């Protein structure tokens, strides 16, 4: 069983930065693809970006150039570095994991951490 625990959320002013962490445990090959999602009140969940086991990353257009996903394999921690934050980045942020070989949705989810950006 894979377990994911996020931390690092908080409140920040527009233009500020935050770094979210997601501590992962469990069978490695069940979580060799990991992603960050967010959901704002009244809106659908949105995939912010993901990282493959080979280190390749991709991001939704709205965060490209501002957010960076990285993975510390030694510590089993997934990071989301968020710079130049905007009020529209306000949301609950979740990390998720699955096998890269799976064509289905992400199987494992964390409990989420709140990010609030004020103008």
C-alpha positions, 0 to 999 in steps of 0.5 A: 500500500502506498501512503502519501502525506503532503505538507508545506501549505500556507498563506502567502501574498501575491508574488511570493513562494511556497514549497509543498512536500509529499512524503511517500512510502510503500512499494516503489513501483506502485508510485513511479509516476507522481503528480500534483493536483489542485482543487479550488472551491467550486471548481473541478480538480486540475492536474498541475503537473507530473514527474515520471520515474525517468525525471521527465516533467510536464505542467499545465500551461497556467503554471509553466515557468512558475512551478517546478516538480522534483523528486528526492529519491533518497528521501522519497519526497516529492516537491512542488516549488511554487514561485510568483504565486497568484491569487488564482493559485489558491486551492487545496493541493494534492499529490498522487501516485500510480504505476507509470505502466498504468493507463488508468487514473492515479490510484493513491492520493494524499490528504491535501494541503491548503494554499492561499494567495492573497492579492 
